[in-house]
Amino acid sequence: MIFSSFTFLLLFMPCVLLLYWVMPPRLRMPFLLAASLFFYGWGNPAYLLLILWTMLLNWGGVLLMTRKGTPSRLLLIVLLVLNVLPLIWFKYAGFLADNLGRLTGLRLVFAAPPLPPGISFFTFQALSYDLDVYRGDARPQKSFLLFSVYLSLFPQLVAGPIVRYTDLEAQLTAPARPCGAEMREGLRRFCIGLGKKVLLADSMGRLWGSINGNWTQAGTLGAWVGLLAFSFQIFFDFSGYSDMAIGLCRCMGFRIPENFDRPYRALSLTDFWRRWHMTLTGWFKAYVYIPLGGSRRGAVRRNLNVLIVWALTGLWHGAGWHFVLWGLYFALLLIFEKSVLLKSAVWSKVPRILRQGVTFFAVMLGWGLFSGFGLKLFAALTGGYGAASSETLLLCAAYGPLMMICAGFCFLPAPERFPLRRFAAPLLLLLSLAALAARGFIPFVYFQF
Amino acid sequence: MMTKKRMSWDTAAVLLTLILLLAAGVYALLWPHPDFSDSERRYLTEAPGVPSLSAWKTDQELEDYLSDRVPFRPVLIGTDAVLRTALGERTLLDAWPAAGAILEPPVTGSPSAVTRRLEQFGSLAAALNVPWNVLVPETHGYLLRNRLNALLRAQYLTEEALFEPLRTDAHFLDVFPDGTDPQEVYYRTDHHWTLQGAYMAYLACCRAGQLSPLALDDFSLSRYPGFLGTTQSRSGLPPVHSDTLVCAEPRAAVRLTLPEQEAAFDRLIFPQRAETYDGYAVYLDGNHGMLEICNDDAPGGTLLVYKDSFANCLLPLLAANYSRIVAVDARYYAGSFSDAAAAAGAVDRLLFLYSLDSLVNDTAVARKAGH
């Protein structure tokens, strides 16, 4: 089920929130689990087997791992492998077979199954639980119900934020009763996220969709405008989803971590990755980068660790060389930044707006790699398909004002006070419903990861 | 005290919002709705079937069902269209508000399709051994081009390439002379001709057929205000202006026969249809696969017209000059153009009358004209 669908907005969300509030506290967790499973199984009930397997595996596996007091390393490895196997099967098997076939010359035919929504997200949450318990950062959860709620909490189940078990442990054990102000703030945050998704991201997605199929018509201007639109789309889409997830959790009395902090205002790529998909970068830092030695073992080892982490980050996003290339692109830029740029006195004296612009430009080119259009896109960007057709000019002109609005939200500082704040959420909800009725919805970009 | 009061307001506001959303959902899901939307001129999505695990598609089916029946859907669609127009996105709507009218987007396609159609029309006429003409009016947007901004004008100028093969063909009837006022010959809310536009086409047809045209005053005229046409509904915009349908039919006694429906009428204008969502159906009671108009007092012979809806307001005018008109609409007629010609019997002249879009892009015309 998708947040920006009528099924969710008019039926599922109000039903679940209203029932959750009127329900006796002891019934809330079972209800939340049932609602989350219904939410997940709505698109394809067969996937329920997968998430139930993940729940049972990690709940039972961790109890088994810690039954003798000291966690068993062997069992941890078994648990990690069993967690990662479904991810490899669903997400990477086709990619691996394809590349193995190319290397060996064998004809390996593998019909990749459809990717279960959110598999990368809930697998990473399960891994974080296993590792946190193994490292002694969290206690094993004895209640299957509470563990299952942690793993399947519907607001963040399919596209994050990736919530570490330690973030929710106390809230699951003693859930807070949502008060009026929390509920209002939660709903307000949800509406803001919905507006970002439906009014901005989907429009930018339509512009990008009109351009990326026809580079000859798009020309250089269209390619640059399209790439800018894709950069806006991916931000508003994903941060909108995170806002909705955070808002829904808040409506039910849960606090989950923030995932974005105005990333396009970053002054360097290091800064950007502290602000973009913060829960994923935090996950890789905690469970890969630091265990590999982080920056404690010299510059060469640090650079190698950065390369490993970013190659994995690329692969996490999808099974394709363009994702790996995208990860390595950032790895190299980050290494250069840490080794040279941020150490030089010159960079810090460069005007803020220029640093922001250079950072955004590097990120935008990265999205070009990420998009998977590869050489055709870069040929169009560099003039390989001519300037632009009149249709493209008209398209760019039509989307111009909306792109300015997107740019304002992305690049300008947040106002200290927003005079119409009280009316923003209902207005966004109304306009989003209007856009959904008129144009339908576009699935979230991050659902494919 | 204040905090407590404040909190209760917050709770009430949130609860009210959720209850309203749920009420809208329940209304969309359970309340009986008509199968057809007048405002959008289309059939609504059917109720989702019983789900099966092997082919689970409840998600999209229910979504479409709810979306079609969400309360105040026309208002929501209108709100979205107004917002997009205000943001400069009007050219992304299905029909564009520009220069005081709502226009269809420019017709795109290949000039070779026009050439192919002309060959097909010529072959049919040669087989029947009768004189023929083709009439394709310039679009409203093209006529208005000089009142549009440069980007929009460039879009409509691309239609010139499609007219090129027509203008070099001796059978083409050019309806609108230079300087024609687009506002006079096209409705503001619809893509069809006004009576004035149809009358100019009538004059062109009479010239080609060497017939004496009647003055407009010689026809029986009727007026139907409050007409909101197709481009209005396609744009989704709330109606600001409406048009007045002005209809003409011969004063002489005429007979309209619809062979497929086995129906006959003694009139060409159907006033009751002006009250419906499709006001343009006031002409000839709408679109039909085949129709026949007879006027025993008319001096001309039999005219066979292959047409789309553009001809509906022209045929009542031509009925004053032809004793028999047979009209075939490929979108609704099951057979080929040759079948229609055989069914029409002896004819004296052929007229192919299509909008530019139908001529270039209508697959039914392309397919059936070839046989």
Chai-1 contact restraints between the chains, C-beta under 6 A:
chainA,res_idxA,chainB,res_idxB,connection_type,confidence,min_distance_angstrom,max_distance_angstrom,comment,restraint_id
A,S5,B,E63,contact,1.0,0.0,6.0,A-B,restraint_1
A,F6,B,E63,contact,1.0,0.0,6.0,A-B,restraint_2
A,F6,B,L66,contact,1.0,0.0,6.0,A-B,restraint_3
A,F6,B,S67,contact,1.0,0.0,6.0,A-B,restraint_4
A,T7,B,L62,contact,1.0,0.0,6.0,A-B,restraint_5
A,T7,B,E63,contact,1.0,0.0,6.0,A-B,restraint_6
A,L10,B,L21,contact,1.0,0.0,6.0,A-B,restraint_7
A,L10,B,A24,contact,1.0,0.0,6.0,A-B,restraint_8
A,L10,B,G25,contact,1.0,0.0,6.0,A-B,restraint_9
A,L11,B,G25,contact,1.0,0.0,6.0,A-B,restraint_10
A,P14,B,L18,contact,1.0,0.0,6.0,A-B,restraint_11
A,P14,B,L21,contact,1.0,0.0,6.0,A-B,restraint_12
A,P14,B,L22,contact,1.0,0.0,6.0,A-B,restraint_13
A,L17,B,L18,contact,1.0,0.0,6.0,A-B,restraint_14
A,L18,B,L18,contact,1.0,0.0,6.0,A-B,restraint_15
A,W42,B,D59,contact,1.0,0.0,6.0,A-B,restraint_16
A,G43,B,D59,contact,1.0,0.0,6.0,A-B,restraint_17
A,N44,B,W56,contact,1.0,0.0,6.0,A-B,restraint_18
A,G180,B,M7,contact,1.0,0.0,6.0,A-B,restraint_19
A,G180,B,D10,contact,1.0,0.0,6.0,A-B,restraint_20
A,G180,B,T11,contact,1.0,0.0,6.0,A-B,restraint_21
A,A181,B,M7,contact,1.0,0.0,6.0,A-B,restraint_22
A,A181,B,D10,contact,1.0,0.0,6.0,A-B,restraint_23
A,M183,B,V14,contact,1.0,0.0,6.0,A-B,restraint_24
A,R184,B,D10,contact,1.0,0.0,6.0,A-B,restraint_25
A,R184,B,V14,contact,1.0,0.0,6.0,A-B,restraint_26
A,L187,B,V14,contact,1.0,0.0,6.0,A-B,restraint_27
A,S390,B,A154,contact,1.0,0.0,6.0,A-B,restraint_28
A,L393,B,L151,contact,1.0,0.0,6.0,A-B,restraint_29
A,L394,B,T91,contact,1.0,0.0,6.0,A-B,restraint_30
A,L394,B,L151,contact,1.0,0.0,6.0,A-B,restraint_31
A,A397,B,L151,contact,1.0,0.0,6.0,A-B,restraint_32
A,A398,B,E89,contact,1.0,0.0,6.0,A-B,restraint_33
A,A398,B,T91,contact,1.0,0.0,6.0,A-B,restraint_34
A,A398,B,L92,contact,1.0,0.0,6.0,A-B,restraint_35
A,P401,B,L87,contact,1.0,0.0,6.0,A-B,restraint_36
A,P401,B,G88,contact,1.0,0.0,6.0,A-B,restraint_37
A,L402,B,L87,contact,1.0,0.0,6.0,A-B,restraint_38
A,L433,B,L76,contact,1.0,0.0,6.0,A-B,restraint_39
A,A434,B,L76,contact,1.0,0.0,6.0,A-B,restraint_40
A,A434,B,T79,contact,1.0,0.0,6.0,A-B,restraint_41
A,A434,B,D80,contact,1.0,0.0,6.0,A-B,restraint_42
A,A435,B,D80,contact,1.0,0.0,6.0,A-B,restraint_43
A,A437,B,V70,contact,1.0,0.0,6.0,A-B,restraint_44
A,A437,B,R73,contact,1.0,0.0,6.0,A-B,restraint_45
A,A437,B,L76,contact,1.0,0.0,6.0,A-B,restraint_46
A,A437,B,I77,contact,1.0,0.0,6.0,A-B,restraint_47
A,A438,B,I77,contact,1.0,0.0,6.0,A-B,restraint_48
A,A438,B,D80,contact,1.0,0.0,6.0,A-B,restraint_49
